[in-house]
Amino acid sequence: MAVKVDLGKCVGCGICVNVCPVNALTIENRKVKVNEELCTNCGLCVERCPMGALSLEDENIEHFHREEYSYPRNDEFGRGFGRGQGYGRGLGRGLGRGLGRGRGFGYGRDSFIEENEIPNQTNITKAKPQEDEINELKKEIETLREEIEILLKRIEEIERNKDRR
């Protein structure tokens, strides 16, 4: 996956930059630029972009042979073997649906979460003020539209009076 930018849609508002938890986005010449080395493809920027200028797209991934990336096969049982480095709990298979508990070897949930945490989540909170700012701008736009309608009506009135003379 990779974040793709539609430069025709991007207006350089910077909302995506503010929500990026790893600071992978910058604005250059009023357009967003993605640093693919930093980007984790989390999709927050895609979700928050008001213009729809960002998208997550699959890159061409070469197919791999399962044998190259799997545990060695034990022909007697037809399964691979191996254990993780720590002891963890998990659900096992039981006799019926929802029955049975099992124990397995692995790191456990806490270490999985630690490894997969987003290092700079503070940027996510910056999106909230942006939403407030957008709502405020929408209100201003509506006020301006109303004023424009009043002016257009006034112009029509002046033109009608001009034609009567």
C-alpha positions in Angstrom: 0.0 0.0 0.0 1.1 3.5 -0.6 -0.5 7.0 -0.2 -1.1 8.6 -3.6 -1.8 12.3 -4.1 -4.1 13.7 -6.7 -2.4 17.1 -7.2 -5.4 18.3 -9.2 -7.6 18.0 -6.1 -5.0 19.0 -3.4 -5.5 22.6 -2.2 -2.7 22.6 0.3 -4.9 23.0 3.4 -2.5 21.1 5.6 -5.1 19.0 7.4 -3.4 15.8 6.4 -0.1 17.1 7.6 -1.6 17.8 11.1 -3.1 14.4 11.5 -0.1 12.4 10.3 1.2 10.6 13.4 4.7 10.1 11.9 5.2 13.5 10.2 5.4 11.9 6.8 3.6 14.7 5.0 4.7 18.2 4.1 3.3 21.0 2.1 5.5 22.3 -0.8 4.2 24.8 -3.3 0.7 24.5 -1.9 0.6 20.8 -2.5 1.1 17.9 -0.1 4.2 15.7 -0.5 4.5 12.2 1.0 7.8 10.9 2.4 7.3 7.2 1.7 10.2 6.3 4.0 8.3 7.6 7.0 4.8 6.8 5.9 3.2 3.8 7.7 0.1 3.8 5.4 -2.2 4.2 8.4 -4.8 6.0 6.3 -5.5 8.9 8.7 -4.6 11.5 6.1 -6.8 9.8 3.5 -9.7 9.7 5.9 -9.3 13.4 6.9 -8.6 15.0 3.5 -11.7 17.2 2.8 -10.9 17.3 -0.9 -10.4 13.6 -1.5 -6.9 14.2 -2.9 -5.3 11.3 -1.0 -5.9 7.6 -1.5 -4.3 4.3 -0.5 -3.3 2.2 -3.4 -1.9 -1.2 -3.8 1.6 -1.3 -5.2 2.6 -4.2 -7.5 3.8 -6.8 -5.1 5.6 -9.8 -6.5 4.0 -13.1 -5.5 6.2 -15.2 -3.3 6.5 -18.9 -2.8 5.1 -20.0 0.5 7.9 -22.6 1.0 10.5 -19.8 1.1 8.8 -18.0 3.9 7.3 -20.8 6.0 8.5 -23.1 8.7 10.0 -26.4 7.5 7.4 -29.0 6.8 7.3 -32.2 8.9 6.1 -34.9 6.5 4.9 -37.2 9.3 2.3 -34.8 10.5 2.1 -32.4 7.6 2.7 -29.3 9.6 5.5 -26.9 10.4 7.1 -26.4 13.8 8.5 -23.6 15.9 7.8 -21.5 18.9 7.8 -17.8 19.8 10.1 -16.4 22.5 7.7 -15.9 25.3 4.7 -17.5 26.9 1.2 -16.1 26.2 -2.4 -17.1 26.4 -4.8 -17.6 23.6 -8.0 -19.3 22.6 -7.7 -23.0 21.6 -10.0 -25.3 19.7 -12.6 -27.1 21.7 -15.2 -29.7 21.0 -17.9 -27.3 20.0 -18.5 -23.7 19.1 -17.0 -21.3 21.6 -15.7 -24.2 23.8 -12.1 -24.7 25.0 -9.3 -22.5 26.0 -5.7 -23.1 25.1 -2.2 -21.9 25.9 0.4 -21.2 23.4 3.9 -19.8 23.1 4.2 -16.2 22.0 5.0 -12.7 23.1 1.4 -11.9 24.3 -0.8 -9.0 23.7 1.1 -6.3 25.5 4.3 -6.7 23.6 2.3 -6.8 20.3 0.7 -3.5 21.2 4.1 -1.9 22.2 5.7 -3.0 18.9 2.8 -1.6 16.8 2.2 1.7 18.6 2.3 4.8 16.5 5.2 6.8 17.9 3.8 10.3 17.5 0.1 10.1 18.3 0.0 13.7 19.6 -0.5 14.9 16.1 -3.9 13.2 15.9 -5.3 15.6 18.4 -4.5 18.5 16.1 -7.2 17.4 13.8 -10.0 18.6 16.2 -9.2 22.3 16.0 -9.0 21.9 12.2 -12.6 20.6 12.2 -13.7 23.6 14.3 -11.9 25.9 11.9 -13.6 24.3 8.9 -17.0 24.6 10.5 -16.3 28.3 11.2 -15.2 28.8 7.6 -18.4 27.1 6.3 -20.5 29.5 8.3 -18.6 32.5 6.9 -19.1 31.1 3.4 -22.8 30.9 4.0 -22.9 34.5 5.2 -21.0 35.6 2.2 -23.4 33.7 -0.1 -26.4 35.5 1.5 -24.7 38.9 1.0 -23.9 38.1 -2.6 -27.6 37.2 -3.2 -28.6 40.5 -1.7 -26.2 42.3 -4.0 -27.3 40.4 -7.1 -31.0 41.3 -6.3 -30.0 44.9 -5.9 -28.2 44.9 -9.3 -31.3 43.3 -10.9 -33.4 46.1 -9.4 -31.1 48.8 -10.6 -31.1 47.3 -14.1 -34.9 47.1 -14.2 -35.2 50.7 -13.1 -32.6 51.7 -15.7 -34.7 49.9 -18.4 -37.9 51.7 -17.4 -36.3 55.1 -18.0 
